[in-house]
Amino acid sequence: QVQLVESGGGLVQPGGSLRLSCSVSGTFVSTNAMAWYRQAPGKQREFIAGITGGGNANYADSMKGRFTISRDNAQNTVYLQVNSLKSEDTAVYYCRGLGPHITQWGQGTQVIVSS
């Protein structure tokens, strides 16, 4: 059974940084495209970044510059580094598989940016 578990969220001050992790079990993350999304209170879930099995990354235009997606195939984990956090980054951050073997969503990790 494939499972995605996000971690690394929490309360952070504006201007701070976080590294979110998405640990995958049940299959190999190296053979799948993966992505990060977020959903802010009262808003629709939005795409942040994706990474192919070959390691090529792409970002939503509004997310370029402060977000970096990466993967560690040995750890079977995908990461999202977020820098210069702003209050509008407050959201639940989700990891998702884009296939071919991982298509699930994780349960999400909450990020709150507040002083």
C-alpha positions as CSV (number, residue, x, y, z in Angstrom):
1,Q,0.0,0.0,0.0
2,V,1.4,3.3,-1.1
3,Q,1.4,6.0,1.6
4,L,2.6,9.6,1.6
5,V,3.4,11.3,4.9
6,E,4.2,15.0,5.1
7,S,6.1,16.6,7.9
8,G,8.0,19.7,8.8
9,G,5.2,22.2,9.1
10,G,4.6,24.4,12.1
11,L,4.5,28.0,13.4
12,V,7.2,30.2,11.9
13,Q,7.8,34.0,12.0
14,P,7.6,36.1,8.8
15,G,10.9,36.0,7.0
16,G,11.7,32.5,8.3
17,S,12.2,29.3,6.4
18,L,10.9,25.7,6.5
19,R,11.8,22.5,4.8
20,L,8.8,20.3,4.3
21,S,9.2,16.5,3.8
22,C,7.1,14.0,2.0
23,S,8.1,10.5,2.9
24,V,6.8,7.8,0.6
25,S,6.4,4.1,1.5
26,G,5.1,1.2,-0.6
27,T,6.9,2.1,-3.8
28,F,9.9,4.0,-5.1
29,V,9.7,7.7,-5.4
30,S,12.5,7.7,-7.9
31,T,10.2,6.3,-10.7
32,N,7.4,8.8,-10.2
33,A,6.7,12.4,-10.7
34,M,5.8,14.2,-7.5
35,A,4.4,17.6,-6.6
36,W,3.6,19.9,-3.8
37,Y,0.3,21.8,-3.4
38,R,-1.1,24.1,-0.7
39,Q,-4.5,25.1,0.4
40,A,-5.0,28.3,2.4
41,P,-8.0,28.9,4.6
42,G,-11.0,29.7,2.4
43,K,-9.1,29.2,-0.8
44,Q,-8.8,26.4,-3.4
45,R,-5.9,24.1,-3.4
46,E,-3.1,25.4,-5.6
47,F,-0.1,23.8,-7.3
48,I,3.3,24.9,-6.1
49,A,5.9,22.8,-7.8
50,G,6.5,19.4,-9.4
51,I,9.5,17.2,-10.0
52,T,9.9,14.4,-12.6
53,G,11.4,11.1,-12.0
54,G,14.5,12.4,-13.7
55,G,14.7,15.3,-11.3
56,N,13.5,18.1,-13.5
57,A,11.5,20.7,-11.5
58,N,8.8,23.1,-12.5
59,Y,7.1,25.8,-10.5
60,A,3.9,27.8,-10.7
61,D,4.7,31.3,-11.8
62,S,3.6,32.8,-8.5
63,M,5.9,30.4,-6.6
64,K,9.1,30.9,-8.4
65,G,12.0,32.3,-6.3
66,R,11.1,31.3,-2.8
67,F,10.1,27.6,-3.2
68,T,12.5,24.8,-4.1
69,I,11.4,21.2,-4.7
70,S,13.9,18.4,-4.5
71,R,14.0,14.7,-3.9
72,D,16.3,12.2,-2.2
73,N,15.7,8.8,-3.8
74,A,17.8,7.0,-1.2
75,Q,15.5,8.3,1.5
76,N,12.4,7.9,-0.7
77,T,11.5,11.5,0.2
78,V,10.5,14.6,-1.6
79,Y,11.2,18.0,-0.1
80,L,9.9,21.6,-0.4
81,Q,12.1,24.3,0.9
82,V,10.3,27.6,1.5
83,N,12.2,30.8,2.2
84,S,11.2,34.3,3.2
85,L,7.9,33.1,4.5
86,K,5.0,35.6,4.4
87,S,1.7,35.5,6.3
88,E,0.0,34.6,3.0
89,D,2.0,31.4,2.9
90,T,-0.2,30.1,5.8
91,A,-1.8,27.0,4.5
92,V,-1.9,23.2,4.6
93,Y,0.8,21.9,2.4
94,Y,0.2,18.6,0.5
95,C,2.4,16.2,-1.3
96,R,1.0,14.3,-4.3
97,G,2.1,11.7,-6.6
98,L,1.7,12.4,-10.3
99,G,2.3,8.9,-11.5
100,P,2.8,6.4,-12.9
101,H,2.9,4.4,-9.6
102,I,2.0,7.1,-7.0
103,T,-1.2,9.0,-7.5
104,Q,-2.2,9.5,-3.9
105,W,-2.3,12.6,-1.8
106,G,-0.7,12.9,1.6
107,Q,-2.6,14.1,4.6
108,G,-1.0,17.5,4.6
109,T,1.2,19.5,7.0
110,Q,0.1,22.8,8.5
111,V,2.2,25.9,8.1
112,I,1.3,29.0,10.0
113,V,3.3,32.2,9.4
114,S,2.8,34.6,12.2
115,S,4.7,36.9,14.6
